[in-house]
């Protein structure tokens, strides 16, 4: 497995070198909105410390991230009055990973509503509004 690349896009978000729509952070983790949302309220949770994915993460990184994933899943479900929440996570390119800093997707879901196809840029103003709804539900 390749080494962690400190120039990956989420590392740049952590260093505030590129913008993001943050919804929650603590000492160990950050949650921010996905720019290509596959459902309304689609967000990502990452550790603040470097690791590529689940395969090289420490138990502490995994525990910290999962605590925030649960918190964000509860908030997103409440904010969107969702029926359920999909949590996705990919490891290495063959596993579907595109950004090589550990991240979990949190997607509020409604009965009978499919996720949108991947790769479509979201509307910035709408993503910002969705972020405010999630923050209010925390
Ligand atoms: P994957 O590595 O397959 O889990 O996919 C990476 C995810 O990161 C995709 O859902 C992208 O839409 C998302 N993404 C990529 N760049 C950014 C960014 N600058 N801000 C927020 N989300 C991003």
Backbone and ligand atoms as CSV (ligand in chain L), in Angstrom:
chain,resi,resn,atom,element,x,y,z
A,1,UNK,N,N,0.854,-1.197,0.000
A,1,UNK,CA,C,0.000,0.000,0.000
A,1,UNK,C,C,0.890,1.247,0.000
A,2,UNK,N,N,0.484,2.256,-0.760
A,2,UNK,CA,C,1.263,3.493,-0.844
A,2,UNK,C,C,1.285,4.209,0.506
A,3,UNK,N,N,2.281,5.085,0.664
A,3,UNK,CA,C,2.355,5.913,1.864
A,3,UNK,C,C,1.263,6.990,1.821
A,4,UNK,N,N,0.951,7.529,2.982
A,4,UNK,CA,C,0.022,8.663,3.080
A,4,UNK,C,C,0.610,9.857,2.330
A,5,UNK,N,N,-0.216,10.499,1.492
A,5,UNK,CA,C,0.219,11.672,0.726
A,5,UNK,C,C,-0.336,12.934,1.400
A,6,UNK,N,N,0.522,13.761,2.008
A,6,UNK,CA,C,0.025,14.947,2.721
A,6,UNK,C,C,-0.553,16.018,1.797
A,7,UNK,N,N,-0.451,15.806,0.481
A,7,UNK,CA,C,-1.042,16.762,-0.466
A,7,UNK,C,C,-2.436,16.327,-0.927
A,8,UNK,N,N,-3.007,15.272,-0.329
A,8,UNK,CA,C,-4.370,14.882,-0.738
A,8,UNK,C,C,-5.351,15.989,-0.357
A,9,UNK,N,N,-6.506,15.987,-1.029
A,9,UNK,CA,C,-7.424,17.135,-0.923
A,9,UNK,C,C,-8.008,17.299,0.483
A,10,UNK,N,N,-8.183,16.215,1.212
A,10,UNK,CA,C,-8.740,16.360,2.564
A,10,UNK,C,C,-7.671,16.888,3.540
A,11,UNK,N,N,-6.406,16.546,3.298
A,11,UNK,CA,C,-5.332,17.138,4.104
A,11,UNK,C,C,-5.303,18.650,3.873
A,12,UNK,N,N,-5.550,19.073,2.634
A,12,UNK,CA,C,-5.576,20.514,2.329
A,12,UNK,C,C,-6.776,21.182,2.998
A,13,UNK,N,N,-7.904,20.467,3.056
A,13,UNK,CA,C,-9.074,21.007,3.777
A,13,UNK,C,C,-8.736,21.162,5.260
A,14,UNK,N,N,-8.077,20.161,5.843
A,14,UNK,CA,C,-7.711,20.245,7.263
A,14,UNK,C,C,-6.794,21.430,7.534
A,15,UNK,N,N,-5.916,21.748,6.579
A,15,UNK,CA,C,-4.978,22.872,6.760
A,15,UNK,C,C,-5.586,24.195,6.297
A,16,UNK,N,N,-6.856,24.162,5.912
A,16,UNK,CA,C,-7.539,25.364,5.401
A,16,UNK,C,C,-6.881,25.931,4.154
A,17,UNK,N,N,-6.266,25.077,3.369
A,17,UNK,CA,C,-5.660,25.540,2.116
A,17,UNK,C,C,-6.691,25.595,0.993
A,18,UNK,N,N,-7.775,24.814,1.146
A,18,UNK,CA,C,-8.909,24.925,0.233
A,18,UNK,C,C,-10.183,24.985,1.071
A,19,UNK,N,N,-11.231,25.618,0.523
A,19,UNK,CA,C,-12.447,25.811,1.327
A,19,UNK,C,C,-13.241,24.524,1.516
A,20,UNK,N,N,-14.017,24.497,2.583
A,20,UNK,CA,C,-14.962,23.394,2.810
A,20,UNK,C,C,-16.114,23.948,3.632
A,21,UNK,N,N,-17.207,23.215,3.639
A,21,UNK,CA,C,-18.368,23.605,4.442
A,21,UNK,C,C,-18.390,22.707,5.659
A,22,UNK,N,N,-17.803,23.199,6.734
A,22,UNK,CA,C,-17.651,22.400,7.954
A,22,UNK,C,C,-18.957,22.376,8.739
A,23,UNK,N,N,-19.282,21.222,9.302
A,23,UNK,CA,C,-20.489,21.136,10.126
A,23,UNK,C,C,-20.193,20.782,11.579
A,24,UNK,N,N,-19.055,20.139,11.834
A,24,UNK,CA,C,-18.709,19.764,13.209
A,24,UNK,C,C,-17.218,19.473,13.262
A,25,UNK,N,N,-16.600,19.822,14.384
A,25,UNK,CA,C,-15.253,19.316,14.632
A,25,UNK,C,C,-14.997,19.205,16.114
A,26,UNK,N,N,-14.118,18.258,16.476
A,26,UNK,CA,C,-13.596,18.181,17.832
A,26,UNK,C,C,-12.078,18.076,17.697
A,27,UNK,N,N,-11.395,17.723,18.782
A,27,UNK,CA,C,-9.930,17.714,18.723
A,27,UNK,C,C,-9.405,16.703,17.706
A,28,UNK,N,N,-10.140,15.620,17.472
A,28,UNK,CA,C,-9.621,14.502,16.684
A,28,UNK,C,C,-10.256,14.346,15.314
A,29,UNK,N,N,-11.435,14.942,15.094
A,29,UNK,CA,C,-12.176,14.654,13.856
A,29,UNK,C,C,-12.815,15.920,13.279
A,30,UNK,N,N,-13.138,15.832,11.981
A,30,UNK,CA,C,-13.818,16.929,11.276
A,30,UNK,C,C,-14.931,16.318,10.426
A,31,UNK,N,N,-16.092,16.987,10.400
A,31,UNK,CA,C,-17.192,16.612,9.498
A,31,UNK,C,C,-17.485,17.806,8.596
A,32,UNK,N,N,-17.610,17.546,7.295
A,32,UNK,CA,C,-17.879,18.615,6.329
A,32,UNK,C,C,-18.718,18.049,5.191
A,33,UNK,N,N,-19.326,18.962,4.436
A,33,UNK,CA,C,-20.263,18.543,3.393
A,33,UNK,C,C,-19.512,18.022,2.172
A,34,UNK,N,N,-20.041,16.940,1.567
A,34,UNK,CA,C,-19.503,16.425,0.300
A,34,UNK,C,C,-19.924,17.385,-0.824
A,35,UNK,N,N,-18.981,17.737,-1.699
A,35,UNK,CA,C,-19.313,18.701,-2.776
A,35,UNK,C,C,-20.072,18.053,-3.929
A,36,UNK,N,N,-20.127,16.726,-3.946
A,36,UNK,CA,C,-20.927,16.033,-4.972
A,36,UNK,C,C,-21.947,15.156,-4.259
A,37,UNK,N,N,-22.939,15.802,-3.620
A,37,UNK,CA,C,-23.827,15.059,-2.716
A,37,UNK,C,C,-24.716,14.069,-3.454
A,38,UNK,N,N,-24.728,12.843,-2.957
A,38,UNK,CA,C,-25.556,11.793,-3.570
A,38,UNK,C,C,-26.934,11.719,-2.925
A,39,UNK,N,N,-27.085,12.385,-1.771
A,39,UNK,CA,C,-28.397,12.668,-1.184
A,39,UNK,C,C,-28.291,14.048,-0.548
A,40,UNK,N,N,-29.423,14.695,-0.301
A,40,UNK,CA,C,-29.387,15.929,0.481
A,40,UNK,C,C,-28.800,15.594,1.849
A,41,UNK,N,N,-27.854,16.420,2.306
A,41,UNK,CA,C,-27.250,16.203,3.613
A,41,UNK,C,C,-26.046,15.283,3.610
A,42,UNK,N,N,-25.587,14.849,2.432
A,42,UNK,CA,C,-24.415,13.962,2.322
A,42,UNK,C,C,-23.184,14.669,2.895
A,43,UNK,N,N,-22.599,14.066,3.909
A,43,UNK,CA,C,-21.419,14.659,4.552
A,43,UNK,C,C,-20.331,13.604,4.720
A,44,UNK,N,N,-19.138,14.081,5.051
A,44,UNK,CA,C,-17.971,13.221,5.228
A,44,UNK,C,C,-17.388,13.444,6.619
A,45,UNK,N,N,-16.873,12.378,7.233
A,45,UNK,CA,C,-16.202,12.474,8.535
A,45,UNK,C,C,-14.783,11.950,8.384
A,46,UNK,N,N,-13.811,12.731,8.849
A,46,UNK,CA,C,-12.399,12.349,8.712
A,46,UNK,C,C,-11.668,12.543,10.043
A,47,UNK,N,N,-10.576,11.772,10.238
A,47,UNK,CA,C,-9.700,12.068,11.376
A,47,UNK,C,C,-8.824,13.269,11.035
A,48,UNK,N,N,-8.413,14.004,12.064
A,48,UNK,CA,C,-7.510,15.135,11.814
A,48,UNK,C,C,-6.070,14.692,11.644
A,49,UNK,N,N,-5.783,13.461,12.043
A,49,UNK,CA,C,-4.426,12.932,11.899
A,49,UNK,C,C,-4.353,12.049,10.651
A,50,UNK,N,N,-3.138,11.918,10.061
A,50,UNK,CA,C,-3.032,11.239,8.770
A,50,UNK,C,C,-3.210,9.732,8.816
A,51,UNK,N,N,-4.032,9.210,7.900
A,51,UNK,CA,C,-4.038,7.792,7.539
A,51,UNK,C,C,-4.808,7.677,6.232
A,52,UNK,N,N,-4.474,6.676,5.423
A,52,UNK,CA,C,-5.088,6.545,4.093
A,52,UNK,C,C,-6.522,6.050,4.177
A,53,UNK,N,N,-6.729,5.049,5.037
A,53,UNK,CA,C,-8.046,4.388,5.078
A,53,UNK,C,C,-8.080,3.435,6.271
A,54,UNK,N,N,-9.069,2.563,6.292
A,54,UNK,CA,C,-9.220,1.619,7.413
A,54,UNK,C,C,-8.014,0.690,7.541
A,55,UNK,N,N,-7.313,0.457,6.424
A,55,UNK,CA,C,-6.243,-0.540,6.426
A,55,UNK,C,C,-5.011,-0.094,7.219
A,56,UNK,N,N,-4.782,1.217,7.325
A,56,UNK,CA,C,-3.612,1.688,8.078
A,56,UNK,C,C,-3.996,2.549,9.283
A,57,UNK,N,N,-5.277,2.692,9.546
A,57,UNK,CA,C,-5.712,3.515,10.683
A,57,UNK,C,C,-5.387,2.821,12.002
A,58,UNK,N,N,-5.122,3.623,13.036
A,58,UNK,CA,C,-4.924,3.061,14.374
A,58,UNK,C,C,-6.296,2.826,15.023
A,59,UNK,N,N,-6.347,1.975,16.034
A,59,UNK,CA,C,-7.613,1.789,16.757
A,59,UNK,C,C,-8.154,3.114,17.294
A,60,UNK,N,N,-7.269,4.003,17.717
A,60,UNK,CA,C,-7.723,5.298,18.246
A,60,UNK,C,C,-8.352,6.143,17.142
A,61,UNK,N,N,-7.728,6.167,15.970
A,61,UNK,CA,C,-8.312,6.937,14.865
A,61,UNK,C,C,-9.691,6.393,14.503
A,62,UNK,N,N,-9.795,5.059,14.429
A,62,UNK,CA,C,-11.082,4.453,14.074
A,62,UNK,C,C,-12.145,4.749,15.127
A,63,UNK,N,N,-11.769,4.649,16.392
A,63,UNK,CA,C,-12.743,4.882,17.461
A,63,UNK,C,C,-13.214,6.338,17.440
A,64,UNK,N,N,-12.273,7.257,17.283
A,64,UNK,CA,C,-12.640,8.678,17.268
A,64,UNK,C,C,-13.548,8.993,16.082
A,65,UNK,N,N,-13.185,8.472,14.907
A,65,UNK,CA,C,-13.986,8.761,13.716
A,65,UNK,C,C,-15.378,8.158,13.856
A,66,UNK,N,N,-15.455,6.936,14.368
A,66,UNK,CA,C,-16.781,6.306,14.467
A,66,UNK,C,C,-17.676,7.024,15.473
A,67,UNK,N,N,-17.090,7.562,16.540
A,67,UNK,CA,C,-17.902,8.367,17.473
A,67,UNK,C,C,-18.523,9.547,16.748
A,68,UNK,N,N,-17.738,10.199,15.899
A,68,UNK,CA,C,-18.271,11.359,15.171
A,68,UNK,C,C,-19.227,10.916,14.071
A,69,UNK,N,N,-18.959,9.774,13.429
A,69,UNK,CA,C,-19.896,9.250,12.422
A,69,UNK,C,C,-21.267,9.042,13.063
A,70,UNK,N,N,-21.305,8.435,14.248
A,70,UNK,CA,C,-22.598,8.207,14.901
A,70,UNK,C,C,-23.290,9.524,15.227
A,71,UNK,N,N,-22.526,10.473,15.765
A,71,UNK,CA,C,-23.101,11.786,16.093
A,71,UNK,C,C,-23.677,12.452,14.844
A,72,UNK,N,N,-22.945,12.386,13.742
A,72,UNK,CA,C,-23.386,13.048,12.515
A,72,UNK,C,C,-24.550,12.292,11.861
A,73,UNK,N,N,-24.548,10.970,11.975
A,73,UNK,CA,C,-25.666,10.194,11.424
A,73,UNK,C,C,-26.955,10.549,12.160
A,74,UNK,N,N,-26.871,10.669,13.479
A,74,UNK,CA,C,-28.058,11.041,14.262
A,74,UNK,C,C,-28.526,12.449,13.888
A,75,UNK,N,N,-27.587,13.384,13.768
A,75,UNK,CA,C,-27.952,14.768,13.443
A,75,UNK,C,C,-28.533,14.865,12.033
A,76,UNK,N,N,-27.900,14.175,11.067
A,76,UNK,CA,C,-28.368,14.266,9.675
A,76,UNK,C,C,-29.747,13.615,9.538
A,77,UNK,N,N,-29.964,12.495,10.232
A,77,UNK,CA,C,-31.275,11.829,10.175
A,77,UNK,C,C,-32.360,12.772,10.714
A,78,UNK,N,N,-32.046,13.419,11.820
A,78,UNK,CA,C,-33.010,14.338,12.421
A,78,UNK,C,C,-33.212,15.572,11.534
A,79,UNK,N,N,-32.130,16.141,11.011
A,79,UNK,CA,C,-32.217,17.384,10.224
A,79,UNK,C,C,-33.079,17.207,8.979
A,80,UNK,N,N,-33.003,16.028,8.370
A,80,UNK,CA,C,-33.727,15.788,7.107
A,80,UNK,C,C,-34.962,14.919,7.314
A,81,UNK,N,N,-35.320,14.671,8.594
A,81,UNK,CA,C,-36.465,13.827,8.903
A,81,UNK,C,C,-36.385,12.528,8.079
A,82,UNK,N,N,-35.184,11.951,8.061
A,82,UNK,CA,C,-34.905,10.791,7.214
A,82,UNK,C,C,-35.442,9.511,7.848
A,83,UNK,N,N,-35.651,8.497,7.009
A,83,UNK,CA,C,-36.089,7.188,7.486
A,83,UNK,C,C,-34.908,6.302,7.865
A,84,UNK,N,N,-33.732,6.627,7.333
A,84,UNK,CA,C,-32.540,5.839,7.609
A,84,UNK,C,C,-31.299,6.613,7.203
A,85,UNK,N,N,-30.144,5.991,7.415
A,85,UNK,CA,C,-28.868,6.629,7.077
A,85,UNK,C,C,-27.960,5.573,6.461
A,86,UNK,N,N,-27.387,5.879,5.298
A,86,UNK,CA,C,-26.374,5.015,4.704
A,86,UNK,C,C,-24.994,5.541,5.090
A,87,UNK,N,N,-24.122,4.621,5.543
A,87,UNK,CA,C,-22.736,4.969,5.852
A,87,UNK,C,C,-21.852,4.167,4.908
A,88,UNK,N,N,-21.011,4.891,4.127
A,88,UNK,CA,C,-20.155,4.231,3.145
A,88,UNK,C,C,-18.694,4.551,3.440
A,89,UNK,N,N,-17.825,3.602,3.092
A,89,UNK,CA,C,-16.385,3.817,3.304
A,89,UNK,C,C,-15.626,2.911,2.349
A,90,UNK,N,N,-14.637,3.451,1.637
A,90,UNK,CA,C,-13.918,2.728,0.578
A,90,UNK,C,C,-12.421,2.677,0.889
A,91,UNK,N,N,-11.770,1.572,0.501
A,91,UNK,CA,C,-10.350,1.379,0.806
A,91,UNK,C,C,-9.545,1.036,-0.432
A,92,UNK,N,N,-8.634,1.940,-0.801
A,92,UNK,CA,C,-7.765,1.828,-1.989
A,92,UNK,C,C,-8.614,1.912,-3.275
A,93,UNK,N,N,-7.926,2.196,-4.369
A,93,UNK,CA,C,-8.626,2.428,-5.635
A,93,UNK,C,C,-9.504,1.242,-6.016
A,94,UNK,N,N,-8.987,0.037,-5.805
A,94,UNK,CA,C,-9.757,-1.155,-6.170
A,94,UNK,C,C,-11.020,-1.285,-5.330
A,95,UNK,N,N,-10.999,-0.665,-4.146
A,95,UNK,CA,C,-12.168,-0.683,-3.276
A,95,UNK,C,C,-13.087,0.507,-3.483
A,96,UNK,N,N,-12.765,1.348,-4.471
A,96,UNK,CA,C,-13.629,2.490,-4.779
A,96,UNK,C,C,-13.177,3.807,-4.177
A,97,UNK,N,N,-11.997,3.806,-3.534
A,97,UNK,CA,C,-11.525,5.037,-2.886
A,97,UNK,C,C,-10.906,5.985,-3.904
A,98,UNK,N,N,-11.257,7.273,-3.801
A,98,UNK,CA,C,-10.701,8.295,-4.713
A,98,UNK,C,C,-9.834,9.309,-3.989
A,99,UNK,N,N,-10.150,9.571,-2.722
A,99,UNK,CA,C,-9.346,10.502,-1.927
A,99,UNK,C,C,-8.707,9.693,-0.800
A,100,UNK,N,N,-7.370,9.778,-0.710
A,100,UNK,CA,C,-6.640,8.838,0.146
A,100,UNK,C,C,-6.301,9.451,1.510
A,101,UNK,N,N,-7.366,9.900,2.179
A,101,UNK,CA,C,-7.350,10.243,3.604
A,101,UNK,C,C,-8.628,9.605,4.142
A,102,UNK,N,N,-8.511,8.786,5.187
A,102,UNK,CA,C,-9.675,8.037,5.697
A,102,UNK,C,C,-10.907,8.925,5.797
A,103,UNK,N,N,-12.018,8.451,5.218
A,103,UNK,CA,C,-13.271,9.197,5.364
A,103,UNK,C,C,-14.452,8.251,5.312
A,104,UNK,N,N,-15.485,8.625,6.059
A,104,UNK,CA,C,-16.757,7.919,6.042
A,104,UNK,C,C,-17.809,8.855,5.463
A,105,UNK,N,N,-18.614,8.334,4.522
A,105,UNK,CA,C,-19.756,9.066,3.979
A,105,UNK,C,C,-20.957,8.826,4.895
A,106,UNK,N,N,-21.708,9.897,5.183
A,106,UNK,CA,C,-22.954,9.800,5.945
A,106,UNK,C,C,-24.053,10.374,5.063
A,107,UNK,N,N,-25.042,9.530,4.719
A,107,UNK,CA,C,-26.072,9.923,3.746
A,107,UNK,C,C,-27.463,9.672,4.325
A,108,UNK,N,N,-28.187,10.747,4.688
A,108,UNK,CA,C,-29.571,10.537,5.120
A,108,UNK,C,C,-30.403,9.966,3.978
A,109,UNK,N,N,-31.297,9.004,4.296
A,109,UNK,CA,C,-32.069,8.312,3.257
A,109,UNK,C,C,-33.559,8.323,3.579
A,110,UNK,N,N,-34.350,8.369,2.514
A,110,UNK,CA,C,-35.811,8.296,2.649
A,110,UNK,C,C,-36.320,7.062,1.923
A,111,UNK,N,N,-37.336,6.440,2.504
A,111,UNK,CA,C,-37.957,5.237,1.922
A,111,UNK,C,C,-38.241,5.447,0.447
A,112,UNK,N,N,-37.758,4.542,-0.396
A,112,UNK,CA,C,-38.114,4.558,-1.810
A,112,UNK,C,C,-37.355,5.580,-2.649
A,113,UNK,N,N,-36.422,6.328,-2.055
A,113,UNK,CA,C,-35.666,7.349,-2.801
A,113,UNK,C,C,-34.240,6.852,-3.011
A,114,UNK,N,N,-33.828,6.700,-4.277
A,114,UNK,CA,C,-32.481,6.215,-4.587
A,114,UNK,C,C,-31.454,7.323,-4.385
A,115,UNK,N,N,-30.207,6.915,-4.162
A,115,UNK,CA,C,-29.119,7.895,-4.167
A,115,UNK,C,C,-28.922,8.405,-5.587
A,116,UNK,N,N,-28.523,9.680,-5.717
A,116,UNK,CA,C,-28.201,10.222,-7.038
A,116,UNK,C,C,-26.909,9.594,-7.545
A,117,UNK,N,N,-26.668,9.611,-8.877
A,117,UNK,CA,C,-25.427,9.037,-9.394
A,117,UNK,C,C,-24.209,9.815,-8.890
A,118,UNK,N,N,-23.044,9.171,-8.801
A,118,UNK,CA,C,-21.850,9.869,-8.315
A,118,UNK,C,C,-21.307,10.846,-9.354
A,119,UNK,N,N,-20.512,11.791,-8.885
A,119,UNK,CA,C,-19.731,12.625,-9.793
A,119,UNK,C,C,-20.393,13.900,-10.265
A,120,UNK,N,N,-21.544,14.266,-9.674
A,120,UNK,CA,C,-22.209,15.505,-10.082
A,120,UNK,C,C,-22.027,16.570,-9.009
A,121,UNK,N,N,-21.435,17.692,-9.387
A,121,UNK,CA,C,-21.185,18.782,-8.454
A,121,UNK,C,C,-22.516,19.323,-7.927
A,122,UNK,N,N,-22.582,19.541,-6.597
A,122,UNK,CA,C,-23.797,20.076,-6.004
A,122,UNK,C,C,-23.877,21.589,-6.131
A,123,UNK,N,N,-25.053,22.131,-5.803
A,123,UNK,CA,C,-25.262,23.577,-5.793
A,123,UNK,C,C,-24.713,24.129,-4.467
A,124,UNK,N,N,-23.789,25.076,-4.558
A,124,UNK,CA,C,-23.088,25.553,-3.361
A,124,UNK,C,C,-24.051,26.120,-2.321
A,125,UNK,N,N,-25.011,26.944,-2.762
A,125,UNK,CA,C,-25.939,27.563,-1.807
A,125,UNK,C,C,-26.801,26.518,-1.117
A,126,UNK,N,N,-27.233,25.510,-1.888
A,126,UNK,CA,C,-28.061,24.458,-1.299
A,126,UNK,C,C,-27.245,23.632,-0.292
A,127,UNK,N,N,-26.001,23.337,-0.625
A,127,UNK,CA,C,-25.144,22.588,0.311
A,127,UNK,C,C,-24.961,23.392,1.600
A,128,UNK,N,N,-24.779,24.696,1.464
A,128,UNK,CA,C,-24.615,25.549,2.651
A,128,UNK,C,C,-25.881,25.526,3.511
A,129,UNK,N,N,-27.049,25.559,2.848
A,129,UNK,CA,C,-28.316,25.485,3.604
A,129,UNK,C,C,-28.451,24.149,4.329
A,130,UNK,N,N,-28.062,23.083,3.643
A,130,UNK,CA,C,-28.138,21.756,4.267
A,130,UNK,C,C,-27.186,21.664,5.461
A,131,UNK,N,N,-26.030,22.272,5.340
A,131,UNK,CA,C,-25.060,22.275,6.447
A,131,UNK,C,C,-25.661,22.978,7.666
A,132,UNK,N,N,-26.367,24.078,7.422
A,132,UNK,CA,C,-26.979,24.804,8.543
A,132,UNK,C,C,-28.042,23.952,9.228
A,133,UNK,N,N,-28.814,23.188,8.441
A,133,UNK,CA,C,-29.831,22.307,9.037
A,133,UNK,C,C,-29.179,21.258,9.934
A,134,UNK,N,N,-28.060,20.697,9.443
A,134,UNK,CA,C,-27.375,19.657,10.234
A,134,UNK,C,C,-26.792,20.257,11.512
A,135,UNK,N,N,-26.187,21.426,11.385
A,135,UNK,CA,C,-25.606,22.077,12.573
A,135,UNK,C,C,-26.687,22.355,13.612
A,136,UNK,N,N,-27.867,22.766,13.134
A,136,UNK,CA,C,-28.958,23.078,14.063
A,136,UNK,C,C,-29.449,21.822,14.779
A,137,UNK,N,N,-29.258,20.655,14.162
A,137,UNK,CA,C,-29.735,19.398,14.748
A,137,UNK,C,C,-28.711,18.770,15.698
A,138,UNK,N,N,-27.523,19.315,15.750
A,138,UNK,CA,C,-26.473,18.728,16.595
A,138,UNK,C,C,-26.740,19.004,18.073
L,1,LIG,P1,P,-14.284,8.250,-2.238
L,1,LIG,O1,O,-12.789,8.376,-2.006
L,1,LIG,O2,O,-14.630,7.287,-3.324
L,1,LIG,O3,O,-15.034,7.999,-0.972
L,1,LIG,O4,O,-14.792,9.637,-2.828
L,1,LIG,C1,C,-14.353,10.878,-2.375
L,1,LIG,C2,C,-15.518,11.753,-2.030
L,1,LIG,O5,O,-14.991,13.035,-1.710
L,1,LIG,C3,C,-16.552,11.968,-3.150
L,1,LIG,O6,O,-17.861,11.744,-2.634
L,1,LIG,C4,C,-16.346,13.426,-3.537
L,1,LIG,O7,O,-17.542,14.047,-3.959
L,1,LIG,C5,C,-15.805,14.028,-2.269
L,1,LIG,N1,N,-14.965,15.209,-2.459
L,1,LIG,C6,C,-13.931,15.351,-3.321
L,1,LIG,N2,N,-13.365,16.566,-3.189
L,1,LIG,C7,C,-14.058,17.212,-2.219
L,1,LIG,C8,C,-13.981,18.509,-1.616
L,1,LIG,N3,N,-13.056,19.388,-1.991
L,1,LIG,N4,N,-14.861,18.831,-0.652
L,1,LIG,C9,C,-15.805,17.942,-0.260
L,1,LIG,N5,N,-15.940,16.706,-0.776
L,1,LIG,C10,C,-15.086,16.345,-1.752
